[in-house]
Amino acid sequence: MAKPSKKMQNLQNFCKFCKNIGQKQKQFKKKAKPCKNLKKKWKISQSRQNFCRVAKKLQKLAKITIRKFNSKI
């Protein structure tokens, strides 16, 4: 199978990064009482998680297209 492109690797890294942030935010939210600043940060992390879902779908699509491409050669 073909090597994942630079873009795909970036997406994977971003996904890992986003998961870590999500977990840290959850731990932090349990410990601290949410203040305005935390709520802002939380909103940002939510949008990162949404981006993650999109990135994963893109990764799956890319894998499928690569397979189709390889089977044609």
PDB file of N, CA, C and O in Angstrom:
ATOM      1  N   MET A   1       0.835  -1.203   0.000  1.00  0.00           N
ATOM      2  CA  MET A   1       0.000   0.000   0.000  1.00  0.00           C
ATOM      3  C   MET A   1       0.872   1.257   0.000  1.00  0.00           C
ATOM      4  O   MET A   1       1.977   1.264   0.543  1.00  0.00           O
ATOM      5  N   ALA A   2       0.365   2.294  -0.606  1.00  0.00           N
ATOM      6  CA  ALA A   2       1.126   3.543  -0.711  1.00  0.00           C
ATOM      7  C   ALA A   2       1.323   4.184   0.657  1.00  0.00           C
ATOM      8  O   ALA A   2       0.513   4.019   1.568  1.00  0.00           O
ATOM      9  N   LYS A   3       2.420   4.915   0.770  1.00  0.00           N
ATOM     10  CA  LYS A   3       2.697   5.648   2.022  1.00  0.00           C
ATOM     11  C   LYS A   3       1.664   6.752   2.200  1.00  0.00           C
ATOM     12  O   LYS A   3       1.255   7.379   1.223  1.00  0.00           O
ATOM     13  N   PRO A   4       1.235   6.999   3.444  1.00  0.00           N
ATOM     14  CA  PRO A   4       0.293   8.111   3.629  1.00  0.00           C
ATOM     15  C   PRO A   4       0.957   9.439   3.277  1.00  0.00           C
ATOM     16  O   PRO A   4       2.120   9.675   3.606  1.00  0.00           O
ATOM     17  N   SER A   5       0.208  10.289   2.611  1.00  0.00           N
ATOM     18  CA  SER A   5       0.773  11.572   2.191  1.00  0.00           C
ATOM     19  C   SER A   5       1.045  12.454   3.400  1.00  0.00           C
ATOM     20  O   SER A   5       0.592  12.178   4.511  1.00  0.00           O
ATOM     21  N   LYS A   6       1.794  13.520   3.155  1.00  0.00           N
ATOM     22  CA  LYS A   6       2.136  14.461   4.233  1.00  0.00           C
ATOM     23  C   LYS A   6       0.855  15.031   4.857  1.00  0.00           C
ATOM     24  O   LYS A   6       0.758  15.185   6.075  1.00  0.00           O
ATOM     25  N   LYS A   7      -0.118  15.338   4.003  1.00  0.00           N
ATOM     26  CA  LYS A   7      -1.380  15.900   4.491  1.00  0.00           C
ATOM     27  C   LYS A   7      -2.070  14.929   5.444  1.00  0.00           C
ATOM     28  O   LYS A   7      -2.555  15.320   6.505  1.00  0.00           O
ATOM     29  N   MET A   8      -2.107  13.651   5.047  1.00  0.00           N
ATOM     30  CA  MET A   8      -2.764  12.636   5.873  1.00  0.00           C
ATOM     31  C   MET A   8      -2.054  12.492   7.214  1.00  0.00           C
ATOM     32  O   MET A   8      -2.700  12.374   8.255  1.00  0.00           O
ATOM     33  N   GLN A   9      -0.718  12.501   7.186  1.00  0.00           N
ATOM     34  CA  GLN A   9       0.043  12.383   8.430  1.00  0.00           C
ATOM     35  C   GLN A   9      -0.252  13.570   9.339  1.00  0.00           C
ATOM     36  O   GLN A   9      -0.388  13.415  10.552  1.00  0.00           O
ATOM     37  N   ASN A  10      -0.349  14.745   8.748  1.00  0.00           N
ATOM     38  CA  ASN A  10      -0.687  15.935   9.527  1.00  0.00           C
ATOM     39  C   ASN A  10      -2.055  15.776  10.179  1.00  0.00           C
ATOM     40  O   ASN A  10      -2.247  16.140  11.339  1.00  0.00           O
ATOM     41  N   LEU A  11      -3.000  15.230   9.424  1.00  0.00           N
ATOM     42  CA  LEU A  11      -4.347  15.016   9.963  1.00  0.00           C
ATOM     43  C   LEU A  11      -4.309  14.034  11.125  1.00  0.00           C
ATOM     44  O   LEU A  11      -4.973  14.236  12.141  1.00  0.00           O
ATOM     45  N   GLN A  12      -3.516  12.953  10.966  1.00  0.00           N
ATOM     46  CA  GLN A  12      -3.412  11.961  12.042  1.00  0.00           C
ATOM     47  C   GLN A  12      -2.813  12.590  13.287  1.00  0.00           C
ATOM     48  O   GLN A  12      -3.298  12.374  14.398  1.00  0.00           O
ATOM     49  N   ASN A  13      -1.750  13.374  13.094  1.00  0.00           N
ATOM     50  CA  ASN A  13      -1.113  14.045  14.224  1.00  0.00           C
ATOM     51  C   ASN A  13      -2.086  14.999  14.892  1.00  0.00           C
ATOM     52  O   ASN A  13      -2.155  15.085  16.118  1.00  0.00           O
ATOM     53  N   PHE A  14      -2.832  15.709  14.070  1.00  0.00           N
ATOM     54  CA  PHE A  14      -3.802  16.664  14.604  1.00  0.00           C
ATOM     55  C   PHE A  14      -4.848  15.927  15.431  1.00  0.00           C
ATOM     56  O   PHE A  14      -5.279  16.410  16.478  1.00  0.00           O
ATOM     57  N   CYS A  15      -5.246  14.761  14.954  1.00  0.00           N
ATOM     58  CA  CYS A  15      -6.239  13.955  15.654  1.00  0.00           C
ATOM     59  C   CYS A  15      -5.740  13.532  17.027  1.00  0.00           C
ATOM     60  O   CYS A  15      -6.465  13.625  18.017  1.00  0.00           O
ATOM     61  N   LYS A  16      -4.493  13.066  17.079  1.00  0.00           N
ATOM     62  CA  LYS A  16      -3.904  12.655  18.361  1.00  0.00           C
ATOM     63  C   LYS A  16      -3.859  13.847  19.302  1.00  0.00           C
ATOM     64  O   LYS A  16      -4.216  13.753  20.476  1.00  0.00           O
ATOM     65  N   PHE A  17      -3.411  14.969  18.755  1.00  0.00           N
ATOM     66  CA  PHE A  17      -3.281  16.210  19.515  1.00  0.00           C
ATOM     67  C   PHE A  17      -4.640  16.610  20.086  1.00  0.00           C
ATOM     68  O   PHE A  17      -4.757  16.999  21.248  1.00  0.00           O
ATOM     69  N   CYS A  18      -5.657  16.503  19.242  1.00  0.00           N
ATOM     70  CA  CYS A  18      -7.002  16.915  19.633  1.00  0.00           C
ATOM     71  C   CYS A  18      -7.567  15.994  20.707  1.00  0.00           C
ATOM     72  O   CYS A  18      -8.254  16.463  21.614  1.00  0.00           O
ATOM     73  N   LYS A  19      -7.293  14.695  20.625  1.00  0.00           N
ATOM     74  CA  LYS A  19      -7.762  13.755  21.651  1.00  0.00           C
ATOM     75  C   LYS A  19      -7.119  14.058  22.989  1.00  0.00           C
ATOM     76  O   LYS A  19      -7.784  14.069  24.025  1.00  0.00           O
ATOM     77  N   ASN A  20      -5.804  14.306  22.956  1.00  0.00           N
ATOM     78  CA  ASN A  20      -5.092  14.624  24.200  1.00  0.00           C
ATOM     79  C   ASN A  20      -5.692  15.850  24.858  1.00  0.00           C
ATOM     80  O   ASN A  20      -5.929  15.869  26.066  1.00  0.00           O
ATOM     81  N   ILE A  21      -5.935  16.868  24.057  1.00  0.00           N
ATOM     82  CA  ILE A  21      -6.499  18.105  24.590  1.00  0.00           C
ATOM     83  C   ILE A  21      -7.886  17.836  25.176  1.00  0.00           C
ATOM     84  O   ILE A  21      -8.217  18.334  26.252  1.00  0.00           O
ATOM     85  N   GLY A  22      -8.684  17.055  24.473  1.00  0.00           N
ATOM     86  CA  GLY A  22     -10.025  16.715  24.949  1.00  0.00           C
ATOM     87  C   GLY A  22      -9.981  16.035  26.308  1.00  0.00           C
ATOM     88  O   GLY A  22     -10.761  16.370  27.199  1.00  0.00           O
ATOM     89  N   GLN A  23      -9.058  15.067  26.471  1.00  0.00           N
ATOM     90  CA  GLN A  23      -8.945  14.348  27.746  1.00  0.00           C
ATOM     91  C   GLN A  23      -8.489  15.282  28.857  1.00  0.00           C
ATOM     92  O   GLN A  23      -9.012  15.240  29.971  1.00  0.00           O
ATOM     93  N   LYS A  24      -7.507  16.128  28.545  1.00  0.00           N
ATOM     94  CA  LYS A  24      -7.002  17.069  29.550  1.00  0.00           C
ATOM     95  C   LYS A  24      -8.103  18.023  29.988  1.00  0.00           C
ATOM     96  O   LYS A  24      -8.241  18.333  31.171  1.00  0.00           O
ATOM     97  N   GLN A  25      -8.886  18.485  29.010  1.00  0.00           N
ATOM     98  CA  GLN A  25      -9.978  19.416  29.318  1.00  0.00           C
ATOM     99  C   GLN A  25     -10.984  18.756  30.253  1.00  0.00           C
ATOM    100  O   GLN A  25     -11.464  19.382  31.198  1.00  0.00           O
ATOM    101  N   LYS A  26     -11.308  17.474  29.984  1.00  0.00           N
ATOM    102  CA  LYS A  26     -12.283  16.768  30.820  1.00  0.00           C
ATOM    103  C   LYS A  26     -11.786  16.658  32.254  1.00  0.00           C
ATOM    104  O   LYS A  26     -12.537  16.900  33.199  1.00  0.00           O
ATOM    105  N   GLN A  27     -10.507  16.289  32.413  1.00  0.00           N
ATOM    106  CA  GLN A  27      -9.925  16.169  33.756  1.00  0.00           C
ATOM    107  C   GLN A  27      -9.959  17.521  34.461  1.00  0.00           C
ATOM    108  O   GLN A  27     -10.309  17.626  35.636  1.00  0.00           O
ATOM    109  N   PHE A  28      -9.590  18.542  33.712  1.00  0.00           N
ATOM    110  CA  PHE A  28      -9.517  19.894  34.265  1.00  0.00           C
ATOM    111  C   PHE A  28     -10.911  20.370  34.666  1.00  0.00           C
ATOM    112  O   PHE A  28     -11.089  21.016  35.699  1.00  0.00           O
ATOM    113  N   LYS A  29     -11.883  20.045  33.840  1.00  0.00           N
ATOM    114  CA  LYS A  29     -13.262  20.481  34.087  1.00  0.00           C
ATOM    115  C   LYS A  29     -13.792  19.846  35.377  1.00  0.00           C
ATOM    116  O   LYS A  29     -14.528  20.485  36.130  1.00  0.00           O
ATOM    117  N   LYS A  30     -13.416  18.588  35.626  1.00  0.00           N
ATOM    118  CA  LYS A  30     -13.871  17.911  36.846  1.00  0.00           C
ATOM    119  C   LYS A  30     -13.275  18.569  38.088  1.00  0.00           C
ATOM    120  O   LYS A  30     -13.951  18.736  39.102  1.00  0.00           O
ATOM    121  N   LYS A  31     -11.989  18.942  37.991  1.00  0.00           N
ATOM    122  CA  LYS A  31     -11.288  19.509  39.154  1.00  0.00           C
ATOM    123  C   LYS A  31     -11.724  20.946  39.432  1.00  0.00           C
ATOM    124  O   LYS A  31     -12.044  21.300  40.567  1.00  0.00           O
ATOM    125  N   ALA A  32     -11.733  21.769  38.383  1.00  0.00           N
ATOM    126  CA  ALA A  32     -11.968  23.209  38.564  1.00  0.00           C
ATOM    127  C   ALA A  32     -13.425  23.562  38.292  1.00  0.00           C
ATOM    128  O   ALA A  32     -14.108  22.901  37.510  1.00  0.00           O
ATOM    129  N   LYS A  33     -13.877  24.610  38.950  1.00  0.00           N
ATOM    130  CA  LYS A  33     -15.207  25.134  38.632  1.00  0.00           C
ATOM    131  C   LYS A  33     -15.079  25.925  37.337  1.00  0.00           C
ATOM    132  O   LYS A  33     -14.207  26.787  37.229  1.00  0.00           O
ATOM    133  N   PRO A  34     -15.935  25.649  36.349  1.00  0.00           N
ATOM    134  CA  PRO A  34     -15.764  26.325  35.060  1.00  0.00           C
ATOM    135  C   PRO A  34     -15.978  27.839  35.153  1.00  0.00           C
ATOM    136  O   PRO A  34     -17.055  28.306  35.523  1.00  0.00           O
ATOM    137  N   CYS A  35     -14.953  28.578  34.816  1.00  0.00           N
ATOM    138  CA  CYS A  35     -15.051  30.034  34.760  1.00  0.00           C
ATOM    139  C   CYS A  35     -15.234  30.439  33.297  1.00  0.00           C
ATOM    140  O   CYS A  35     -15.239  29.578  32.418  1.00  0.00           O
ATOM    141  N   LYS A  36     -15.382  31.712  33.029  1.00  0.00           N
ATOM    142  CA  LYS A  36     -15.605  32.169  31.654  1.00  0.00           C
ATOM    143  C   LYS A  36     -14.466  31.743  30.745  1.00  0.00           C
ATOM    144  O   LYS A  36     -14.687  31.297  29.619  1.00  0.00           O
ATOM    145  N   ASN A  37     -13.242  31.885  31.246  1.00  0.00           N
ATOM    146  CA  ASN A  37     -12.064  31.552  30.454  1.00  0.00           C
ATOM    147  C   ASN A  37     -12.068  30.075  30.062  1.00  0.00           C
ATOM    148  O   ASN A  37     -11.774  29.718  28.921  1.00  0.00           O
ATOM    149  N   LEU A  38     -12.406  29.231  31.028  1.00  0.00           N
ATOM    150  CA  LEU A  38     -12.432  27.789  30.777  1.00  0.00           C
ATOM    151  C   LEU A  38     -13.499  27.449  29.741  1.00  0.00           C
ATOM    152  O   LEU A  38     -13.294  26.599  28.874  1.00  0.00           O
ATOM    153  N   LYS A  39     -14.645  28.129  29.845  1.00  0.00           N
ATOM    154  CA  LYS A  39     -15.717  27.871  28.883  1.00  0.00           C
ATOM    155  C   LYS A  39     -15.256  28.200  27.467  1.00  0.00           C
ATOM    156  O   LYS A  39     -15.568  27.477  26.521  1.00  0.00           O
ATOM    157  N   LYS A  40     -14.509  29.299  27.326  1.00  0.00           N
ATOM    158  CA  LYS A  40     -13.975  29.665  26.007  1.00  0.00           C
ATOM    159  C   LYS A  40     -13.059  28.560  25.504  1.00  0.00           C
ATOM    160  O   LYS A  40     -13.166  28.123  24.358  1.00  0.00           O
ATOM    161  N   LYS A  41     -12.149  28.109  26.380  1.00  0.00           N
ATOM    162  CA  LYS A  41     -11.216  27.037  26.001  1.00  0.00           C
ATOM    163  C   LYS A  41     -11.988  25.784  25.620  1.00  0.00           C
ATOM    164  O   LYS A  41     -11.642  25.103  24.654  1.00  0.00           O
ATOM    165  N   TRP A  42     -13.028  25.482  26.377  1.00  0.00           N
ATOM    166  CA  TRP A  42     -13.831  24.286  26.135  1.00  0.00           C
ATOM    167  C   TRP A  42     -14.467  24.350  24.751  1.00  0.00           C
ATOM    168  O   TRP A  42     -14.492  23.354  24.029  1.00  0.00           O
ATOM    169  N   LYS A  43     -14.986  25.535  24.379  1.00  0.00           N
ATOM    170  CA  LYS A  43     -15.594  25.693  23.052  1.00  0.00           C
ATOM    171  C   LYS A  43     -14.567  25.416  21.964  1.00  0.00           C
ATOM    172  O   LYS A  43     -14.872  24.758  20.969  1.00  0.00           O
ATOM    173  N   ILE A  44     -13.350  25.915  22.153  1.00  0.00           N
ATOM    174  CA  ILE A  44     -12.283  25.707  21.170  1.00  0.00           C
ATOM    175  C   ILE A  44     -12.005  24.214  21.031  1.00  0.00           C
ATOM    176  O   ILE A  44     -11.869  23.705  19.918  1.00  0.00           O
ATOM    177  N   SER A  45     -11.921  23.510  22.162  1.00  0.00           N
ATOM    178  CA  SER A  45     -11.614  22.082  22.101  1.00  0.00           C
ATOM    179  C   SER A  45     -12.765  21.316  21.446  1.00  0.00           C
ATOM    180  O   SER A  45     -12.534  20.316  20.766  1.00  0.00           O
ATOM    181  N   GLN A  46     -14.006  21.780  21.648  1.00  0.00           N
ATOM    182  CA  GLN A  46     -15.148  21.131  21.000  1.00  0.00           C
ATOM    183  C   GLN A  46     -15.003  21.212  19.484  1.00  0.00           C
ATOM    184  O   GLN A  46     -15.241  20.233  18.777  1.00  0.00           O
ATOM    185  N   SER A  47     -14.609  22.389  18.990  1.00  0.00           N
ATOM    186  CA  SER A  47     -14.466  22.537  17.539  1.00  0.00           C
ATOM    187  C   SER A  47     -13.311  21.665  17.043  1.00  0.00           C
ATOM    188  O   SER A  47     -13.345  21.171  15.915  1.00  0.00           O
ATOM    189  N   ARG A  48     -12.289  21.474  17.885  1.00  0.00           N
ATOM    190  CA  ARG A  48     -11.190  20.580  17.507  1.00  0.00           C
ATOM    191  C   ARG A  48     -11.696  19.155  17.380  1.00  0.00           C
ATOM    192  O   ARG A  48     -11.309  18.431  16.462  1.00  0.00           O
ATOM    193  N   GLN A  49     -12.564  18.750  18.304  1.00  0.00           N
ATOM    194  CA  GLN A  49     -13.100  17.387  18.249  1.00  0.00           C
ATOM    195  C   GLN A  49     -13.932  17.191  16.988  1.00  0.00           C
ATOM    196  O   GLN A  49     -13.884  16.130  16.366  1.00  0.00           O
ATOM    197  N   ASN A  50     -14.687  18.205  16.615  1.00  0.00           N
ATOM    198  CA  ASN A  50     -15.462  18.124  15.377  1.00  0.00           C
ATOM    199  C   ASN A  50     -14.527  17.980  14.190  1.00  0.00           C
ATOM    200  O   ASN A  50     -14.786  17.195  13.277  1.00  0.00           O
ATOM    201  N   PHE A  51     -13.438  18.738  14.202  1.00  0.00           N
ATOM    202  CA  PHE A  51     -12.458  18.657  13.124  1.00  0.00           C
ATOM    203  C   PHE A  51     -11.888  17.246  13.064  1.00  0.00           C
ATOM    204  O   PHE A  51     -11.635  16.711  11.984  1.00  0.00           O
ATOM    205  N   CYS A  52     -11.687  16.646  14.248  1.00  0.00           N
ATOM    206  CA  CYS A  52     -11.158  15.294  14.333  1.00  0.00           C
ATOM    207  C   CYS A  52     -12.059  14.298  13.616  1.00  0.00           C
ATOM    208  O   CYS A  52     -11.590  13.442  12.866  1.00  0.00           O
ATOM    209  N   ARG A  53     -13.351  14.425  13.856  1.00  0.00           N
ATOM    210  CA  ARG A  53     -14.297  13.505  13.209  1.00  0.00           C
ATOM    211  C   ARG A  53     -14.192  13.639  11.695  1.00  0.00           C
ATOM    212  O   ARG A  53     -14.170  12.642  10.974  1.00  0.00           O
ATOM    213  N   VAL A  54     -14.126  14.865  11.229  1.00  0.00           N
ATOM    214  CA  VAL A  54     -14.012  15.120   9.791  1.00  0.00           C
ATOM    215  C   VAL A  54     -12.710  14.523   9.276  1.00  0.00           C
ATOM    216  O   VAL A  54     -12.682  13.883   8.226  1.00  0.00           O
ATOM    217  N   ALA A  55     -11.629  14.739  10.027  1.00  0.00           N
ATOM    218  CA  ALA A  55     -10.315  14.243   9.621  1.00  0.00           C
ATOM    219  C   ALA A  55     -10.334  12.725   9.498  1.00  0.00           C
ATOM    220  O   ALA A  55      -9.769  12.168   8.556  1.00  0.00           O
ATOM    221  N   LYS A  56     -10.979  12.060  10.443  1.00  0.00           N
ATOM    222  CA  LYS A  56     -11.039  10.594  10.403  1.00  0.00           C
ATOM    223  C   LYS A  56     -11.795  10.117   9.177  1.00  0.00           C
ATOM    224  O   LYS A  56     -11.388   9.157   8.523  1.00  0.00           O
ATOM    225  N   LYS A  57     -12.900  10.792   8.863  1.00  0.00           N
ATOM    226  CA  LYS A  57     -13.672  10.427   7.672  1.00  0.00           C
ATOM    227  C   LYS A  57     -12.806  10.601   6.431  1.00  0.00           C
ATOM    228  O   LYS A  57     -12.808   9.757   5.535  1.00  0.00           O
ATOM    229  N   LEU A  58     -12.062  11.712   6.391  1.00  0.00           N
ATOM    230  CA  LEU A  58     -11.171  11.972   5.259  1.00  0.00           C
ATOM    231  C   LEU A  58     -10.128  10.873   5.137  1.00  0.00           C
ATOM    232  O   LEU A  58      -9.830  10.408   4.036  1.00  0.00           O
ATOM    233  N   GLN A  59      -9.567  10.456   6.286  1.00  0.00           N
ATOM    234  CA  GLN A  59      -8.557   9.402   6.269  1.00  0.00           C
ATOM    235  C   GLN A  59      -9.127   8.127   5.663  1.00  0.00           C
ATOM    236  O   GLN A  59      -8.494   7.495   4.817  1.00  0.00           O
ATOM    237  N   LYS A  60     -10.339   7.751   6.105  1.00  0.00           N
ATOM    238  CA  LYS A  60     -10.972   6.533   5.587  1.00  0.00           C
ATOM    239  C   LYS A  60     -11.171   6.649   4.086  1.00  0.00           C
ATOM    240  O   LYS A  60     -10.868   5.718   3.339  1.00  0.00           O
ATOM    241  N   LEU A  61     -11.678   7.791   3.646  1.00  0.00           N
ATOM    242  CA  LEU A  61     -11.903   8.018   2.215  1.00  0.00           C
ATOM    243  C   LEU A  61     -10.599   7.886   1.445  1.00  0.00           C
ATOM    244  O   LEU A  61     -10.540   7.256   0.390  1.00  0.00           O
ATOM    245  N   ALA A  62      -9.552   8.496   1.997  1.00  0.00           N
ATOM    246  CA  ALA A  62      -8.254   8.470   1.321  1.00  0.00           C
ATOM    247  C   ALA A  62      -7.761   7.035   1.192  1.00  0.00           C
ATOM    248  O   ALA A  62      -7.242   6.651   0.145  1.00  0.00           O
ATOM    249  N   LYS A  63      -7.919   6.240   2.249  1.00  0.00           N
ATOM    250  CA  LYS A  63      -7.475   4.843   2.208  1.00  0.00           C
ATOM    251  C   LYS A  63      -8.228   4.080   1.130  1.00  0.00           C
ATOM    252  O   LYS A  63      -7.638   3.300   0.382  1.00  0.00           O
ATOM    253  N   ILE A  64      -9.538   4.311   1.054  1.00  0.00           N
ATOM    254  CA  ILE A  64     -10.361   3.627   0.053  1.00  0.00           C
ATOM    255  C   ILE A  64      -9.905   4.014  -1.349  1.00  0.00           C
ATOM    256  O   ILE A  64      -9.742   3.149  -2.210  1.00  0.00           O
ATOM    257  N   THR A  65      -9.698   5.315  -1.583  1.00  0.00           N
ATOM    258  CA  THR A  65      -9.298   5.759  -2.927  1.00  0.00           C
ATOM    259  C   THR A  65      -7.921   5.211  -3.282  1.00  0.00           C
ATOM    260  O   THR A  65      -7.669   4.854  -4.433  1.00  0.00           O
ATOM    261  N   ILE A  66      -7.021   5.144  -2.286  1.00  0.00           N
ATOM    262  CA  ILE A  66      -5.685   4.589  -2.546  1.00  0.00           C
ATOM    263  C   ILE A  66      -5.809   3.119  -2.938  1.00  0.00           C
ATOM    264  O   ILE A  66      -5.139   2.662  -3.865  1.00  0.00           O
ATOM    265  N   ARG A  67      -6.662   2.381  -2.235  1.00  0.00           N
ATOM    266  CA  ARG A  67      -6.860   0.955  -2.559  1.00  0.00           C
ATOM    267  C   ARG A  67      -7.391   0.796  -3.978  1.00  0.00           C
ATOM    268  O   ARG A  67      -6.905  -0.040  -4.739  1.00  0.00           O
ATOM    269  N   LYS A  68      -8.388   1.600  -4.329  1.00  0.00           N
ATOM    270  CA  LYS A  68      -8.968   1.529  -5.678  1.00  0.00           C
ATOM    271  C   LYS A  68      -7.889   1.821  -6.715  1.00  0.00           C
ATOM    272  O   LYS A  68      -7.777   1.138  -7.733  1.00  0.00           O
ATOM    273  N   PHE A  69      -7.108   2.841  -6.433  1.00  0.00           N
ATOM    274  CA  PHE A  69      -6.044   3.259  -7.345  1.00  0.00           C
ATOM    275  C   PHE A  69      -5.025   2.137  -7.518  1.00  0.00           C
ATOM    276  O   PHE A  69      -4.601   1.848  -8.637  1.00  0.00           O
ATOM    277  N   ASN A  70      -4.628   1.501  -6.406  1.00  0.00           N
ATOM    278  CA  ASN A  70      -3.646   0.420  -6.462  1.00  0.00           C
ATOM    279  C   ASN A  70      -4.193  -0.800  -7.196  1.00  0.00           C
ATOM    280  O   ASN A  70      -3.449  -1.484  -7.898  1.00  0.00           O
ATOM    281  N   SER A  71      -5.473  -1.075  -7.040  1.00  0.00           N
ATOM    282  CA  SER A  71      -6.052  -2.250  -7.699  1.00  0.00           C
ATOM    283  C   SER A  71      -6.131  -2.050  -9.214  1.00  0.00           C
ATOM    284  O   SER A  71      -6.118  -3.019  -9.973  1.00  0.00           O
ATOM    285  N   LYS A  72      -6.214  -0.789  -9.651  1.00  0.00           N
ATOM    286  CA  LYS A  72      -6.286  -0.508 -11.090  1.00  0.00           C
ATOM    287  C   LYS A  72      -4.931  -0.700 -11.761  1.00  0.00           C
ATOM    288  O   LYS A  72      -4.866  -1.084 -12.929  1.00  0.00           O
ATOM    289  N   ILE A  73      -3.847  -0.437 -11.030  1.00  0.00           N
ATOM    290  CA  ILE A  73      -2.503  -0.523 -11.622  1.00  0.00           C
ATOM    291  C   ILE A  73      -2.145  -1.977 -11.879  1.00  0.00           C
ATOM    292  O   ILE A  73      -1.056  -2.266 -12.374  1.00  0.00           O
TER     293      ILE A  73
END
